[in-house]
C-alpha cells in the first residue's frame, strides 16, 4: 500500500485515485502493487459494483516513472515487478471499470483505457503512446486492442509517432465515450458510476466476460512483456533514456540494431 494511490469504497463504487501530482502521477513499482491490489479487490469484493480510476493534479498520469525505467535498463531495477499483476488484473476483470481522464494520459495511462468500459475525457485531455520514441514496444495488450479499436494505420501512427491524440478525436475513434468540461469530470464520472452500480451486477459481469477474451489478452501481454524487457536493455533504449535525461533529441542513426 502506498499513499500515492488512494482507494475509497462508497455506495458500491471503488474509486482509485492516482495521487502523486508532484511527479505528474508517474507510476512506480510500488504504485503498481497498490493498483493491482485495488483491481483485484474490485473483482472479488462483493460490495464493489464499479471501479472508477482518476488522477489528482494537472494530468491523469505521465505513465511509467522514467527513472525506474532507466534503473532497469542499467540493471538496478526492483527485484519484483508489479506492473504485470496490475495489467493481468485489468485483463481478467469482470467488474465494470470507468476511466476519468484529464490533461495528459501517457503510455500505460493511455493503454489502460482500452481495458475500461466507459471513458470520460476532459476537453484538454491528450492520449500519448510514446513507446517507440523511448525505443520500447507497446504494452497492456494494446498492440492487439488499439488496432482492433481504431484500425491498423491509425494505431501504427499513434505508436510510431507518439504524438498527442486530442479528446474529440479519441471519442470519434472509439477510444472514449464522452468529452466533458474540466470542472465536471469527477461529477460526470461519479454519476455514470452510480448508474452502472444500479444495474444487475451478475448480468454486467457476464456481458463483459462475453465481450472480452481474457486469456488471449493475458497471452498478448506476456508476449509484449518479453519484447519490452528485451528492448529495455537495448542500446536504443540506453540512447533514448540518456537523451531524455540530458534534454536532447536522441540519435538512433549510429545505434546498431539487434
ABEGO torsion letter per residue (X at the ends): XBAABBBBBBGGBBBBBBBBAAAGGBBBAAAAAAAAAAAAAAAABAABABBBBBBBEABABAEBBAAAAAAAAAGABBABBAAAAAAAAAAABABBBBBBBBEBBBEAAAAAAAABABBBBBAABBBBBAAAAAGBBBBGGAAAAAAAAAEAAAAAAAAAAGBBBBAAAAAAAGABABBBBAAAAAAAAAAAAAAAAABBAAAAAAAAAAABBAAAAAAAAAAAAAAAAAAAABAAAAAAAAAAAAGBBBBAAABBBX
